[in-house]
């Protein structure tokens, strides 16, 4: 997984460490996007935990780096706990630190998810199908069009299906991520005219992800994802 650090842990498991950060998003006057701090931390946690789980990790700890202020800590932790609750992982501890000596004009946080497990690679296999789950959204769209976002419970359910691999989409868009999965692909936007989403658009806090699966699982995945399912017609 491109954003995961893998560290040997014991003969059966490894530590899988992922992270995310957020800047100029929050409740300060000079923030570019105005949202509550529980929303800020929820979406930052979402990115890091999806990266960790997609790489084969089971989260065991969350670390928060808070540059918003002491009073904001509670709301930031609440957002992380909301994400953990969606994944049925309320037992996972949340810790971290706050910069309280010097106030900042804009909000900023960093977030680290530590997991353990057996790392896996999200690779398309010959004969497999692929789809984008969710839509790429960025900035205010994340709040205004939240119904188009692939939820954490859906992400977890697909991960639990045998033969399914997932790859969260980041700020460089779906086409870029497809190239990271398989550098030999020659993927052009006009080869995806059957898709109803913008494959070059940034996906903000991983509002969508790529799923690859054997064809016999197509109907199962459609049943789980509903309107969030966007098939890809890949050309190799």
Secondary structure, DSSP 4 states (H G I P E B T S, - for coil): -TT-EEEE-SSS-EEEEEEEEEESEESSTT-SEE--HHHHHHHHHHHHHHHHHHTTEEEEEEEEEE-S-GGGHHHHHHHHHHHHHHTT-TTSEEEEEE--SS--SS-EEEEEEEEEE--------TTEEEEEEE----TTHHHHTGGGSPPHHHHHHHHTSTT-EEEE--TT-HHHHHHHH-TT----GGGGTT--S-TTS--TTT-EEEEEEEGGGHHHHHHHHGGGEEEE----
